[in-house]
Amino acid sequence: MTNEQTIIHPFESRGFGKAPFKCVAVTKNVYSACPGHSQPGGTCDYCGTGIMYEFHIQSSDGRKFKVGSDCVEKTDKDLSRQVKTVRRNYRTPDQIQADQAEKDAKRAEWNREQDARQERLEQEMRQAEIANKDLIRVFGILAEGSRSQFISDMYGQLMTTPFQKFSPRQKDIICDIYAKHITGEKTHKGRKSNEYIDAYNEAWKAARSLDPSYQ
């Protein structure tokens, strides 16, 4: 007959609570006796050795204590893996402050970019309203009496978008609609006179010249 022995965790045998244990935090404790010289400022609760990095351990029944990494390595391999992960992720107060400062700087830069973008959009809208005023007036008139979705869409875009940002095809169509309205195309049925053609061309060019790249 074999007598089975219950294996008690070393931390549990020292009265640190019930296993299993988990690492909940790490702190750096440094003692500076004089400028330029520092030494561990903490003490391992398990062995009494001075430690610089204090790994805070919690038992399954809520007991908390602090130990060094060597004692964890010697007593609990699973807990040792947790400690190594916590140590890798450890940040000093100065590092945390620097991280926060970097985040704040990036957030401030993003806000400045968004403000600048919004200002550019508003400026473009103001410029579009001024530069496109004749086109806006004509398309506004046409949109009121037309069921054309294109006319309505162009009217809305002309209110907010500089003319040069339209596609070449859109520009040609807009200029054609504008010139026909200005010259009274509906009143010139059939063959167009030279006078009408000249007036149409002038109106078309006037609208097209809103694009600075137009030659």
C-alpha positions as CSV (number, residue, x, y, z in Angstrom):
1,M,0.0,0.0,0.0
2,T,1.4,3.4,-1.0
3,N,1.0,6.4,1.2
4,E,0.4,9.5,-0.9
5,Q,2.0,12.7,0.4
6,T,0.3,16.0,-0.2
7,I,2.8,18.5,-1.7
8,I,2.4,21.9,-0.1
9,H,3.6,24.9,-2.0
10,P,6.6,26.6,-0.3
11,F,4.8,29.9,0.0
12,E,1.8,28.2,1.5
13,S,4.0,26.5,4.1
14,R,5.3,29.9,5.1
15,G,1.8,31.1,5.8
16,F,1.5,33.3,2.7
17,G,-2.0,31.9,1.9
18,K,-3.4,29.1,-0.3
19,A,-2.0,28.1,-3.7
20,P,-2.2,28.7,-6.5
21,F,-0.5,32.1,-6.5
22,K,-0.4,34.8,-9.1
23,C,1.8,37.8,-9.8
24,V,-0.3,41.0,-9.7
25,A,2.3,43.8,-10.0
26,V,6.0,44.7,-9.8
27,T,7.6,47.8,-8.3
28,K,11.1,49.0,-8.3
29,N,12.5,49.9,-4.8
30,V,15.9,51.6,-4.8
31,Y,17.8,53.1,-1.9
32,S,20.4,55.8,-2.6
33,A,22.8,56.1,0.3
34,C,24.7,58.9,-1.5
35,P,24.7,60.5,-5.0
36,G,25.8,58.1,-7.6
37,H,25.3,55.0,-5.5
38,S,22.2,53.0,-5.2
39,Q,21.2,49.6,-3.8
40,P,18.1,47.4,-3.4
41,G,15.6,49.1,-1.1
42,G,13.2,46.2,-0.7
43,T,13.2,42.9,1.1
44,C,11.9,39.5,0.0
45,D,9.2,38.3,2.4
46,Y,10.1,34.7,1.7
47,C,13.9,34.7,2.2
48,G,14.7,38.1,3.6
49,T,17.2,39.0,0.8
50,G,17.4,42.6,-0.3
51,I,15.6,43.1,-3.7
52,M,15.3,46.0,-6.1
53,Y,12.3,44.6,-8.1
54,E,9.5,43.6,-5.8
55,F,7.1,41.1,-7.3
56,H,3.7,41.4,-5.6
57,I,2.1,38.0,-5.3
58,Q,-1.5,37.2,-4.3
59,S,-2.7,33.8,-3.1
60,S,-6.0,32.2,-4.1
61,D,-7.5,33.3,-0.7
62,G,-6.5,36.9,-1.1
63,R,-3.2,37.1,0.9
64,K,-0.6,39.5,-0.6
65,F,3.2,39.5,-0.2
66,K,6.3,40.5,-2.1
67,V,9.2,38.4,-3.2
68,G,12.2,38.5,-5.5
69,S,12.4,36.8,-8.9
70,D,14.9,34.2,-7.7
71,C,12.6,32.9,-5.0
72,V,9.8,32.6,-7.5
73,E,12.1,30.8,-10.0
74,K,13.0,28.3,-7.3
75,T,9.5,27.6,-6.0
76,D,7.0,27.9,-8.8
77,K,7.7,27.5,-12.5
78,D,4.2,28.7,-13.6
79,L,4.4,31.7,-11.4
80,S,7.9,32.4,-12.7
81,R,6.5,32.7,-16.2
82,Q,4.0,35.3,-14.9
83,V,6.8,37.2,-13.2
84,K,8.9,37.4,-16.4
85,T,5.9,38.7,-18.3
86,V,5.1,41.3,-15.7
87,R,8.8,42.3,-15.6
88,R,8.9,42.8,-19.4
89,N,5.9,45.0,-19.2
90,Y,7.2,47.0,-16.2
91,R,7.5,50.8,-16.7
92,T,9.1,53.2,-14.3
93,P,7.2,56.3,-13.2
94,D,9.4,58.3,-15.5
95,Q,8.7,56.0,-18.4
96,I,5.0,56.1,-17.7
97,Q,5.1,59.9,-17.6
98,A,7.1,59.9,-20.9
99,D,4.7,57.6,-22.5
100,Q,1.8,59.8,-21.4
101,A,3.6,62.9,-22.7
102,E,4.1,61.2,-26.1
103,K,0.4,60.2,-26.2
104,D,-0.6,63.7,-25.3
105,A,1.7,65.2,-28.0
106,K,0.3,62.8,-30.6
107,R,-3.3,63.7,-29.6
108,A,-2.5,67.4,-29.7
109,E,-0.9,67.0,-33.2
110,W,-3.9,65.0,-34.4
111,N,-6.2,67.8,-33.0
112,R,-4.2,70.4,-34.8
113,E,-4.3,68.5,-38.1
114,Q,-8.1,68.1,-37.7
115,D,-8.5,71.8,-36.9
116,A,-6.3,72.7,-39.9
117,R,-8.3,70.3,-42.2
118,Q,-11.6,71.8,-41.0
119,E,-10.2,75.3,-41.6
120,R,-9.2,74.3,-45.1
121,L,-12.6,72.9,-45.8
122,E,-14.3,76.0,-44.6
123,Q,-12.0,78.2,-46.6
124,E,-12.7,76.1,-49.7
125,M,-16.4,76.5,-49.1
126,R,-16.0,80.3,-48.7
127,Q,-13.9,80.4,-51.9
128,A,-16.3,78.2,-53.8
129,E,-19.2,80.3,-52.8
130,I,-17.5,83.5,-54.0
131,A,-15.8,82.0,-57.1
132,N,-18.8,79.9,-58.2
133,K,-21.5,82.5,-57.4
134,D,-22.6,82.9,-61.1
135,L,-22.7,79.1,-61.5
136,I,-24.5,78.7,-58.2
137,R,-27.1,81.3,-59.2
138,V,-27.8,79.6,-62.5
139,F,-27.9,76.0,-61.1
140,G,-30.0,77.2,-58.2
141,I,-32.6,78.5,-60.7
142,L,-32.4,75.3,-62.8
143,A,-32.6,73.1,-59.7
144,E,-35.9,74.7,-58.6
145,G,-37.6,73.9,-61.8
146,S,-35.9,70.6,-62.7
147,R,-36.3,67.0,-61.7
148,S,-32.8,66.2,-62.7
149,Q,-30.8,64.6,-59.9
150,F,-27.6,65.7,-61.7
151,I,-28.6,69.4,-61.6
152,S,-29.4,69.1,-57.9
153,D,-26.1,67.3,-57.2
154,M,-24.1,69.8,-59.1
155,Y,-25.9,72.7,-57.4
156,G,-25.0,71.2,-54.0
157,Q,-21.4,70.6,-54.9
158,L,-20.9,74.1,-56.4
159,M,-21.9,75.4,-53.0
160,T,-19.0,73.7,-51.3
161,T,-16.4,72.7,-53.9
162,P,-14.0,75.0,-55.9
163,F,-14.7,74.6,-59.6
164,Q,-11.2,73.3,-60.4
165,K,-11.8,70.2,-58.2
166,F,-14.5,68.9,-60.5
167,S,-13.6,66.2,-63.0
168,P,-12.9,67.3,-66.6
169,R,-16.2,65.7,-67.7
170,Q,-18.2,67.5,-65.0
171,K,-16.6,70.8,-65.9
172,D,-17.5,70.5,-69.5
173,I,-21.1,69.6,-68.7
174,I,-21.4,72.4,-66.1
175,C,-20.1,74.9,-68.6
176,D,-22.4,73.6,-71.3
177,I,-25.5,73.9,-69.0
178,Y,-24.4,77.3,-67.8
179,A,-23.7,78.7,-71.3
180,K,-27.1,77.4,-72.6
181,H,-28.9,79.1,-69.8
182,I,-27.1,82.4,-70.1
183,T,-27.6,82.6,-73.9
184,G,-31.3,81.5,-73.7
185,E,-30.8,78.3,-75.6
186,K,-34.5,77.4,-75.4
187,T,-35.5,80.5,-77.3
188,H,-33.2,79.6,-80.2
189,K,-34.9,76.6,-81.9
190,G,-33.4,74.9,-84.9
191,R,-30.4,76.4,-86.6
192,K,-28.3,78.6,-84.2
193,S,-27.2,82.0,-85.5
194,N,-23.6,83.0,-85.4
195,E,-24.5,85.6,-82.8
196,Y,-25.9,82.9,-80.6
197,I,-22.9,80.6,-81.1
198,D,-20.5,83.5,-80.2
199,A,-22.5,84.3,-77.1
200,Y,-22.6,80.6,-76.1
201,N,-18.8,80.2,-76.6
202,E,-18.1,83.3,-74.5
203,A,-20.4,82.1,-71.7
204,W,-18.8,78.7,-71.8
205,K,-15.3,80.2,-71.6
206,A,-16.3,82.5,-68.8
207,A,-17.4,79.5,-66.8
208,R,-14.4,77.3,-67.7
209,S,-12.0,80.1,-66.7
210,L,-13.0,79.5,-63.1
211,D,-10.4,76.7,-63.3
212,P,-7.0,78.4,-63.0
213,S,-5.4,75.6,-65.1
214,Y,-7.7,76.3,-68.1
215,Q,-5.8,77.9,-71.0
